[in-house]
Amino acid sequence: METENHLIEKAALGDEDSFSILIDSYKNYVFAIILNFIKDYNEVENVAQEVFFQIYVSLPKYDQKNFKAWIGRITTNKSIDWLRMKKSKFKDEVLDQFADNISMDQKYNPEILIIEKDKKEKLTRTLNSIPDIYRVVLEKFYFLGKSYELIAKEENVPIKTIASRLYRAKILLREKWRCGDESL
């Protein structure tokens, strides 16, 4: 059996088998931390996927000090980010409910309709600017309401691949949206 430091070095260089061994060693630890923050098991799995992806991306920068503490810090930060996002979504839902109470006259205001049309067009352009491998998963999950399992079956890939592609698609979409039309 290889030492943990040797596995870390190999994983940092892109060795997926070494990375898998590391993740298998720490997955229960990661799940335990996330469960302290988030009680919904489905969401725990999603956050864990983000944690594992972050570990993989950040591994080349790891300073060889305390791997378990480093993973714990990443896991804690991702869990806190998820809680903040959920809190923000709750605020958005409250604001949406408030907006629904606006008079019908304002909803049919030509200026608002034009702004909404522009947003939809920008979203379409932005979606079309990301690679198909990510766009298709994003559209199937969010627009067609398909589950990870169903998408994985349709794409003939593991569920973890779908989770990873969806995560990357969200990052790409967010980056391109923020950049605006200049990069499209």
Biotite code that builds the C-alpha atoms (Angstrom):
import biotite.structure as struc

atoms = struc.array([
    struc.Atom([0.000, 0.000, 0.000], chain_id="A", res_id=1, res_name="MET", atom_name="CA", element="C"),
    struc.Atom([1.322, 3.401, -0.964], chain_id="A", res_id=2, res_name="GLU", atom_name="CA", element="C"),
    struc.Atom([1.771, 6.132, 1.613], chain_id="A", res_id=3, res_name="THR", atom_name="CA", element="C"),
    struc.Atom([-0.752, 8.936, 1.718], chain_id="A", res_id=4, res_name="GLU", atom_name="CA", element="C"),
    struc.Atom([1.850, 11.520, 0.696], chain_id="A", res_id=5, res_name="ASN", atom_name="CA", element="C"),
    struc.Atom([2.803, 9.465, -2.339], chain_id="A", res_id=6, res_name="HIS", atom_name="CA", element="C"),
    struc.Atom([-0.882, 9.133, -3.319], chain_id="A", res_id=7, res_name="LEU", atom_name="CA", element="C"),
    struc.Atom([-1.319, 12.894, -2.910], chain_id="A", res_id=8, res_name="ILE", atom_name="CA", element="C"),
    struc.Atom([1.684, 13.602, -5.134], chain_id="A", res_id=9, res_name="GLU", atom_name="CA", element="C"),
    struc.Atom([0.438, 11.233, -7.841], chain_id="A", res_id=10, res_name="LYS", atom_name="CA", element="C"),
    struc.Atom([-3.128, 12.593, -7.632], chain_id="A", res_id=11, res_name="ALA", atom_name="CA", element="C"),
    struc.Atom([-1.818, 16.161, -7.904], chain_id="A", res_id=12, res_name="ALA", atom_name="CA", element="C"),
    struc.Atom([-0.186, 15.124, -11.177], chain_id="A", res_id=13, res_name="LEU", atom_name="CA", element="C"),
    struc.Atom([-3.517, 13.840, -12.478], chain_id="A", res_id=14, res_name="GLY", atom_name="CA", element="C"),
    struc.Atom([-3.476, 10.159, -11.473], chain_id="A", res_id=15, res_name="ASP", atom_name="CA", element="C"),
    struc.Atom([-7.186, 9.407, -11.095], chain_id="A", res_id=16, res_name="GLU", atom_name="CA", element="C"),
    struc.Atom([-6.648, 6.042, -9.387], chain_id="A", res_id=17, res_name="ASP", atom_name="CA", element="C"),
    struc.Atom([-4.613, 7.682, -6.632], chain_id="A", res_id=18, res_name="SER", atom_name="CA", element="C"),
    struc.Atom([-7.244, 10.379, -6.268], chain_id="A", res_id=19, res_name="PHE", atom_name="CA", element="C"),
    struc.Atom([-9.982, 7.725, -5.998], chain_id="A", res_id=20, res_name="SER", atom_name="CA", element="C"),
    struc.Atom([-8.069, 5.958, -3.230], chain_id="A", res_id=21, res_name="ILE", atom_name="CA", element="C"),
    struc.Atom([-7.708, 9.247, -1.334], chain_id="A", res_id=22, res_name="LEU", atom_name="CA", element="C"),
    struc.Atom([-11.396, 10.069, -1.729], chain_id="A", res_id=23, res_name="ILE", atom_name="CA", element="C"),
    struc.Atom([-12.403, 6.591, -0.579], chain_id="A", res_id=24, res_name="ASP", atom_name="CA", element="C"),
    struc.Atom([-10.249, 7.106, 2.506], chain_id="A", res_id=25, res_name="SER", atom_name="CA", element="C"),
    struc.Atom([-11.865, 10.421, 3.407], chain_id="A", res_id=26, res_name="TYR", atom_name="CA", element="C"),
    struc.Atom([-15.418, 10.218, 2.056], chain_id="A", res_id=27, res_name="LYS", atom_name="CA", element="C"),
    struc.Atom([-16.952, 9.273, 5.432], chain_id="A", res_id=28, res_name="ASN", atom_name="CA", element="C"),
    struc.Atom([-15.075, 12.151, 7.067], chain_id="A", res_id=29, res_name="TYR", atom_name="CA", element="C"),
    struc.Atom([-16.359, 14.573, 4.398], chain_id="A", res_id=30, res_name="VAL", atom_name="CA", element="C"),
    struc.Atom([-19.939, 13.321, 4.717], chain_id="A", res_id=31, res_name="PHE", atom_name="CA", element="C"),
    struc.Atom([-19.810, 13.594, 8.520], chain_id="A", res_id=32, res_name="ALA", atom_name="CA", element="C"),
    struc.Atom([-18.736, 17.239, 8.336], chain_id="A", res_id=33, res_name="ILE", atom_name="CA", element="C"),
    struc.Atom([-21.377, 18.126, 5.757], chain_id="A", res_id=34, res_name="ILE", atom_name="CA", element="C"),
    struc.Atom([-24.108, 16.368, 7.777], chain_id="A", res_id=35, res_name="LEU", atom_name="CA", element="C"),
    struc.Atom([-23.292, 18.685, 10.688], chain_id="A", res_id=36, res_name="ASN", atom_name="CA", element="C"),
    struc.Atom([-24.373, 21.590, 8.492], chain_id="A", res_id=37, res_name="PHE", atom_name="CA", element="C"),
    struc.Atom([-26.955, 20.100, 6.136], chain_id="A", res_id=38, res_name="ILE", atom_name="CA", element="C"),
    struc.Atom([-29.589, 17.560, 7.120], chain_id="A", res_id=39, res_name="LYS", atom_name="CA", element="C"),
    struc.Atom([-30.940, 16.738, 3.630], chain_id="A", res_id=40, res_name="ASP", atom_name="CA", element="C"),
    struc.Atom([-29.004, 13.662, 2.439], chain_id="A", res_id=41, res_name="TYR", atom_name="CA", element="C"),
    struc.Atom([-29.559, 14.452, -1.265], chain_id="A", res_id=42, res_name="ASN", atom_name="CA", element="C"),
    struc.Atom([-28.030, 17.867, -0.748], chain_id="A", res_id=43, res_name="GLU", atom_name="CA", element="C"),
    struc.Atom([-25.205, 16.335, 1.285], chain_id="A", res_id=44, res_name="VAL", atom_name="CA", element="C"),
    struc.Atom([-24.292, 14.228, -1.744], chain_id="A", res_id=45, res_name="GLU", atom_name="CA", element="C"),
    struc.Atom([-24.329, 17.310, -3.995], chain_id="A", res_id=46, res_name="ASN", atom_name="CA", element="C"),
    struc.Atom([-22.123, 19.285, -1.622], chain_id="A", res_id=47, res_name="VAL", atom_name="CA", element="C"),
    struc.Atom([-19.784, 16.287, -1.300], chain_id="A", res_id=48, res_name="ALA", atom_name="CA", element="C"),
    struc.Atom([-19.415, 16.236, -5.080], chain_id="A", res_id=49, res_name="GLN", atom_name="CA", element="C"),
    struc.Atom([-18.455, 19.903, -4.992], chain_id="A", res_id=50, res_name="GLU", atom_name="CA", element="C"),
    struc.Atom([-15.973, 19.192, -2.188], chain_id="A", res_id=51, res_name="VAL", atom_name="CA", element="C"),
    struc.Atom([-14.340, 16.338, -4.110], chain_id="A", res_id=52, res_name="PHE", atom_name="CA", element="C"),
    struc.Atom([-14.144, 18.463, -7.233], chain_id="A", res_id=53, res_name="PHE", atom_name="CA", element="C"),
    struc.Atom([-12.582, 21.339, -5.256], chain_id="A", res_id=54, res_name="GLN", atom_name="CA", element="C"),
    struc.Atom([-10.056, 18.959, -3.707], chain_id="A", res_id=55, res_name="ILE", atom_name="CA", element="C"),
    struc.Atom([-9.127, 17.653, -7.153], chain_id="A", res_id=56, res_name="TYR", atom_name="CA", element="C"),
    struc.Atom([-8.716, 21.155, -8.573], chain_id="A", res_id=57, res_name="VAL", atom_name="CA", element="C"),
    struc.Atom([-6.795, 22.453, -5.542], chain_id="A", res_id=58, res_name="SER", atom_name="CA", element="C"),
    struc.Atom([-4.566, 19.427, -5.001], chain_id="A", res_id=59, res_name="LEU", atom_name="CA", element="C"),
    struc.Atom([-1.612, 20.821, -6.983], chain_id="A", res_id=60, res_name="PRO", atom_name="CA", element="C"),
    struc.Atom([-1.551, 23.782, -4.553], chain_id="A", res_id=61, res_name="LYS", atom_name="CA", element="C"),
    struc.Atom([-1.703, 21.591, -1.408], chain_id="A", res_id=62, res_name="TYR", atom_name="CA", element="C"),
    struc.Atom([1.242, 22.443, 0.890], chain_id="A", res_id=63, res_name="ASP", atom_name="CA", element="C"),
    struc.Atom([1.836, 18.917, 2.323], chain_id="A", res_id=64, res_name="GLN", atom_name="CA", element="C"),
    struc.Atom([1.032, 20.000, 5.891], chain_id="A", res_id=65, res_name="LYS", atom_name="CA", element="C"),
    struc.Atom([-2.082, 18.234, 7.282], chain_id="A", res_id=66, res_name="ASN", atom_name="CA", element="C"),
    struc.Atom([-4.185, 16.616, 4.566], chain_id="A", res_id=67, res_name="PHE", atom_name="CA", element="C"),
    struc.Atom([-7.131, 15.734, 6.823], chain_id="A", res_id=68, res_name="LYS", atom_name="CA", element="C"),
    struc.Atom([-7.353, 19.287, 8.203], chain_id="A", res_id=69, res_name="ALA", atom_name="CA", element="C"),
    struc.Atom([-7.070, 20.689, 4.667], chain_id="A", res_id=70, res_name="TRP", atom_name="CA", element="C"),
    struc.Atom([-9.940, 18.492, 3.454], chain_id="A", res_id=71, res_name="ILE", atom_name="CA", element="C"),
    struc.Atom([-11.942, 19.441, 6.560], chain_id="A", res_id=72, res_name="GLY", atom_name="CA", element="C"),
    struc.Atom([-11.470, 23.139, 5.822], chain_id="A", res_id=73, res_name="ARG", atom_name="CA", element="C"),
    struc.Atom([-12.587, 22.732, 2.202], chain_id="A", res_id=74, res_name="ILE", atom_name="CA", element="C"),
    struc.Atom([-15.604, 20.696, 3.315], chain_id="A", res_id=75, res_name="THR", atom_name="CA", element="C"),
    struc.Atom([-16.580, 23.231, 5.966], chain_id="A", res_id=76, res_name="THR", atom_name="CA", element="C"),
    struc.Atom([-16.269, 26.131, 3.514], chain_id="A", res_id=77, res_name="ASN", atom_name="CA", element="C"),
    struc.Atom([-18.369, 24.357, 0.869], chain_id="A", res_id=78, res_name="LYS", atom_name="CA", element="C"),
    struc.Atom([-21.021, 23.541, 3.480], chain_id="A", res_id=79, res_name="SER", atom_name="CA", element="C"),
    struc.Atom([-21.157, 27.148, 4.630], chain_id="A", res_id=80, res_name="ILE", atom_name="CA", element="C"),
    struc.Atom([-21.353, 28.310, 1.004], chain_id="A", res_id=81, res_name="ASP", atom_name="CA", element="C"),
    struc.Atom([-24.315, 25.966, 0.485], chain_id="A", res_id=82, res_name="TRP", atom_name="CA", element="C"),
    struc.Atom([-26.091, 27.369, 3.570], chain_id="A", res_id=83, res_name="LEU", atom_name="CA", element="C"),
    struc.Atom([-25.527, 30.927, 2.332], chain_id="A", res_id=84, res_name="ARG", atom_name="CA", element="C"),
    struc.Atom([-26.852, 29.989, -1.091], chain_id="A", res_id=85, res_name="MET", atom_name="CA", element="C"),
    struc.Atom([-29.941, 28.387, 0.458], chain_id="A", res_id=86, res_name="LYS", atom_name="CA", element="C"),
    struc.Atom([-30.528, 31.490, 2.567], chain_id="A", res_id=87, res_name="LYS", atom_name="CA", element="C"),
    struc.Atom([-30.174, 33.635, -0.565], chain_id="A", res_id=88, res_name="SER", atom_name="CA", element="C"),
    struc.Atom([-32.624, 31.403, -2.479], chain_id="A", res_id=89, res_name="LYS", atom_name="CA", element="C"),
    struc.Atom([-35.116, 31.766, 0.366], chain_id="A", res_id=90, res_name="PHE", atom_name="CA", element="C"),
    struc.Atom([-34.821, 35.556, 0.096], chain_id="A", res_id=91, res_name="LYS", atom_name="CA", element="C"),
    struc.Atom([-35.313, 35.292, -3.675], chain_id="A", res_id=92, res_name="ASP", atom_name="CA", element="C"),
    struc.Atom([-38.452, 33.203, -3.170], chain_id="A", res_id=93, res_name="GLU", atom_name="CA", element="C"),
    struc.Atom([-39.850, 35.769, -0.763], chain_id="A", res_id=94, res_name="VAL", atom_name="CA", element="C"),
    struc.Atom([-39.058, 38.541, -3.243], chain_id="A", res_id=95, res_name="LEU", atom_name="CA", element="C"),
    struc.Atom([-40.666, 36.512, -6.054], chain_id="A", res_id=96, res_name="ASP", atom_name="CA", element="C"),
    struc.Atom([-43.815, 36.109, -3.993], chain_id="A", res_id=97, res_name="GLN", atom_name="CA", element="C"),
    struc.Atom([-43.793, 39.843, -3.345], chain_id="A", res_id=98, res_name="PHE", atom_name="CA", element="C"),
    struc.Atom([-43.312, 40.526, -7.045], chain_id="A", res_id=99, res_name="ALA", atom_name="CA", element="C"),
    struc.Atom([-46.286, 38.291, -7.855], chain_id="A", res_id=100, res_name="ASP", atom_name="CA", element="C"),
    struc.Atom([-48.436, 40.682, -5.870], chain_id="A", res_id=101, res_name="ASN", atom_name="CA", element="C"),
    struc.Atom([-47.545, 43.617, -8.135], chain_id="A", res_id=102, res_name="ILE", atom_name="CA", element="C"),
    struc.Atom([-50.501, 44.865, -10.119], chain_id="A", res_id=103, res_name="SER", atom_name="CA", element="C"),
    struc.Atom([-51.198, 43.346, -13.525], chain_id="A", res_id=104, res_name="MET", atom_name="CA", element="C"),
    struc.Atom([-50.635, 46.760, -15.142], chain_id="A", res_id=105, res_name="ASP", atom_name="CA", element="C"),
    struc.Atom([-46.996, 46.720, -14.163], chain_id="A", res_id=106, res_name="GLN", atom_name="CA", element="C"),
    struc.Atom([-46.515, 43.125, -15.325], chain_id="A", res_id=107, res_name="LYS", atom_name="CA", element="C"),
    struc.Atom([-47.550, 44.126, -18.832], chain_id="A", res_id=108, res_name="TYR", atom_name="CA", element="C"),
    struc.Atom([-45.435, 47.252, -18.869], chain_id="A", res_id=109, res_name="ASN", atom_name="CA", element="C"),
    struc.Atom([-43.627, 47.296, -22.265], chain_id="A", res_id=110, res_name="PRO", atom_name="CA", element="C"),
    struc.Atom([-40.318, 48.213, -20.633], chain_id="A", res_id=111, res_name="GLU", atom_name="CA", element="C"),
    struc.Atom([-40.463, 45.188, -18.327], chain_id="A", res_id=112, res_name="ILE", atom_name="CA", element="C"),
    struc.Atom([-41.426, 42.900, -21.213], chain_id="A", res_id=113, res_name="LEU", atom_name="CA", element="C"),
    struc.Atom([-38.461, 44.134, -23.276], chain_id="A", res_id=114, res_name="ILE", atom_name="CA", element="C"),
    struc.Atom([-36.057, 43.602, -20.362], chain_id="A", res_id=115, res_name="ILE", atom_name="CA", element="C"),
    struc.Atom([-37.378, 40.064, -19.832], chain_id="A", res_id=116, res_name="GLU", atom_name="CA", element="C"),
    struc.Atom([-37.033, 39.316, -23.555], chain_id="A", res_id=117, res_name="LYS", atom_name="CA", element="C"),
    struc.Atom([-33.426, 40.588, -23.504], chain_id="A", res_id=118, res_name="ASP", atom_name="CA", element="C"),
    struc.Atom([-32.622, 38.386, -20.483], chain_id="A", res_id=119, res_name="LYS", atom_name="CA", element="C"),
    struc.Atom([-34.033, 35.307, -22.222], chain_id="A", res_id=120, res_name="LYS", atom_name="CA", element="C"),
    struc.Atom([-32.032, 36.059, -25.378], chain_id="A", res_id=121, res_name="GLU", atom_name="CA", element="C"),
    struc.Atom([-28.844, 36.558, -23.332], chain_id="A", res_id=122, res_name="LYS", atom_name="CA", element="C"),
    struc.Atom([-29.465, 33.274, -21.513], chain_id="A", res_id=123, res_name="LEU", atom_name="CA", element="C"),
    struc.Atom([-29.904, 31.450, -24.839], chain_id="A", res_id=124, res_name="THR", atom_name="CA", element="C"),
    struc.Atom([-26.681, 32.971, -26.216], chain_id="A", res_id=125, res_name="ARG", atom_name="CA", element="C"),
    struc.Atom([-24.814, 32.169, -23.028], chain_id="A", res_id=126, res_name="THR", atom_name="CA", element="C"),
    struc.Atom([-26.058, 28.580, -22.988], chain_id="A", res_id=127, res_name="LEU", atom_name="CA", element="C"),
    struc.Atom([-25.063, 28.118, -26.612], chain_id="A", res_id=128, res_name="ASN", atom_name="CA", element="C"),
    struc.Atom([-21.561, 29.422, -25.866], chain_id="A", res_id=129, res_name="SER", atom_name="CA", element="C"),
    struc.Atom([-20.621, 26.631, -23.457], chain_id="A", res_id=130, res_name="ILE", atom_name="CA", element="C"),
    struc.Atom([-19.425, 23.241, -24.728], chain_id="A", res_id=131, res_name="PRO", atom_name="CA", element="C"),
    struc.Atom([-22.195, 20.799, -25.666], chain_id="A", res_id=132, res_name="ASP", atom_name="CA", element="C"),
    struc.Atom([-21.019, 18.193, -23.160], chain_id="A", res_id=133, res_name="ILE", atom_name="CA", element="C"),
    struc.Atom([-21.962, 20.606, -20.351], chain_id="A", res_id=134, res_name="TYR", atom_name="CA", element="C"),
    struc.Atom([-24.858, 22.427, -22.017], chain_id="A", res_id=135, res_name="ARG", atom_name="CA", element="C"),
    struc.Atom([-26.806, 19.235, -22.719], chain_id="A", res_id=136, res_name="VAL", atom_name="CA", element="C"),
    struc.Atom([-26.595, 18.086, -19.085], chain_id="A", res_id=137, res_name="VAL", atom_name="CA", element="C"),
    struc.Atom([-27.598, 21.546, -17.867], chain_id="A", res_id=138, res_name="LEU", atom_name="CA", element="C"),
    struc.Atom([-30.618, 21.697, -20.172], chain_id="A", res_id=139, res_name="GLU", atom_name="CA", element="C"),
    struc.Atom([-31.749, 18.165, -19.333], chain_id="A", res_id=140, res_name="LYS", atom_name="CA", element="C"),
    struc.Atom([-31.486, 18.770, -15.593], chain_id="A", res_id=141, res_name="PHE", atom_name="CA", element="C"),
    struc.Atom([-32.873, 22.299, -15.283], chain_id="A", res_id=142, res_name="TYR", atom_name="CA", element="C"),
    struc.Atom([-35.145, 22.747, -18.291], chain_id="A", res_id=143, res_name="PHE", atom_name="CA", element="C"),
    struc.Atom([-36.401, 19.202, -18.779], chain_id="A", res_id=144, res_name="LEU", atom_name="CA", element="C"),
    struc.Atom([-36.385, 18.295, -15.077], chain_id="A", res_id=145, res_name="GLY", atom_name="CA", element="C"),
    struc.Atom([-34.553, 15.003, -15.557], chain_id="A", res_id=146, res_name="LYS", atom_name="CA", element="C"),
    struc.Atom([-32.761, 13.300, -12.666], chain_id="A", res_id=147, res_name="SER", atom_name="CA", element="C"),
    struc.Atom([-29.039, 12.572, -12.535], chain_id="A", res_id=148, res_name="TYR", atom_name="CA", element="C"),
    struc.Atom([-29.849, 8.868, -12.935], chain_id="A", res_id=149, res_name="GLU", atom_name="CA", element="C"),
    struc.Atom([-31.944, 9.378, -16.065], chain_id="A", res_id=150, res_name="LEU", atom_name="CA", element="C"),
    struc.Atom([-29.399, 11.704, -17.665], chain_id="A", res_id=151, res_name="ILE", atom_name="CA", element="C"),
    struc.Atom([-26.596, 9.236, -16.849], chain_id="A", res_id=152, res_name="ALA", atom_name="CA", element="C"),
    struc.Atom([-28.550, 6.462, -18.511], chain_id="A", res_id=153, res_name="LYS", atom_name="CA", element="C"),
    struc.Atom([-29.260, 8.593, -21.595], chain_id="A", res_id=154, res_name="GLU", atom_name="CA", element="C"),
    struc.Atom([-25.638, 9.734, -21.886], chain_id="A", res_id=155, res_name="GLU", atom_name="CA", element="C"),
    struc.Atom([-24.319, 6.254, -21.046], chain_id="A", res_id=156, res_name="ASN", atom_name="CA", element="C"),
    struc.Atom([-21.961, 7.561, -18.353], chain_id="A", res_id=157, res_name="VAL", atom_name="CA", element="C"),
    struc.Atom([-21.747, 7.162, -14.536], chain_id="A", res_id=158, res_name="PRO", atom_name="CA", element="C"),
    struc.Atom([-23.929, 9.366, -12.324], chain_id="A", res_id=159, res_name="ILE", atom_name="CA", element="C"),
    struc.Atom([-20.785, 10.972, -10.861], chain_id="A", res_id=160, res_name="LYS", atom_name="CA", element="C"),
    struc.Atom([-19.842, 12.121, -14.351], chain_id="A", res_id=161, res_name="THR", atom_name="CA", element="C"),
    struc.Atom([-23.224, 13.815, -14.714], chain_id="A", res_id=162, res_name="ILE", atom_name="CA", element="C"),
    struc.Atom([-22.791, 15.519, -11.323], chain_id="A", res_id=163, res_name="ALA", atom_name="CA", element="C"),
    struc.Atom([-19.336, 16.715, -12.337], chain_id="A", res_id=164, res_name="SER", atom_name="CA", element="C"),
    struc.Atom([-20.522, 17.967, -15.730], chain_id="A", res_id=165, res_name="ARG", atom_name="CA", element="C"),
    struc.Atom([-23.459, 19.782, -14.141], chain_id="A", res_id=166, res_name="LEU", atom_name="CA", element="C"),
    struc.Atom([-21.170, 21.410, -11.611], chain_id="A", res_id=167, res_name="TYR", atom_name="CA", element="C"),
    struc.Atom([-18.751, 22.533, -14.336], chain_id="A", res_id=168, res_name="ARG", atom_name="CA", element="C"),
    struc.Atom([-21.658, 23.706, -16.512], chain_id="A", res_id=169, res_name="ALA", atom_name="CA", element="C"),
    struc.Atom([-22.930, 25.936, -13.716], chain_id="A", res_id=170, res_name="LYS", atom_name="CA", element="C"),
    struc.Atom([-19.475, 27.447, -13.256], chain_id="A", res_id=171, res_name="ILE", atom_name="CA", element="C"),
    struc.Atom([-19.066, 28.077, -16.994], chain_id="A", res_id=172, res_name="LEU", atom_name="CA", element="C"),
    struc.Atom([-22.563, 29.539, -17.284], chain_id="A", res_id=173, res_name="LEU", atom_name="CA", element="C"),
    struc.Atom([-21.987, 31.837, -14.309], chain_id="A", res_id=174, res_name="ARG", atom_name="CA", element="C"),
    struc.Atom([-18.632, 33.039, -15.681], chain_id="A", res_id=175, res_name="GLU", atom_name="CA", element="C"),
    struc.Atom([-19.983, 33.670, -19.173], chain_id="A", res_id=176, res_name="LYS", atom_name="CA", element="C"),
    struc.Atom([-23.082, 35.420, -17.788], chain_id="A", res_id=177, res_name="TRP", atom_name="CA", element="C"),
    struc.Atom([-20.927, 37.760, -15.705], chain_id="A", res_id=178, res_name="ARG", atom_name="CA", element="C"),
    struc.Atom([-18.642, 38.509, -18.646], chain_id="A", res_id=179, res_name="CYS", atom_name="CA", element="C"),
    struc.Atom([-21.614, 39.703, -20.656], chain_id="A", res_id=180, res_name="GLY", atom_name="CA", element="C"),
    struc.Atom([-21.998, 39.757, -24.401], chain_id="A", res_id=181, res_name="ASP", atom_name="CA", element="C"),
    struc.Atom([-18.363, 40.679, -25.079], chain_id="A", res_id=182, res_name="GLU", atom_name="CA", element="C"),
    struc.Atom([-17.149, 37.082, -24.662], chain_id="A", res_id=183, res_name="SER", atom_name="CA", element="C"),
    struc.Atom([-20.036, 35.400, -26.481], chain_id="A", res_id=184, res_name="LEU", atom_name="CA", element="C"),
])
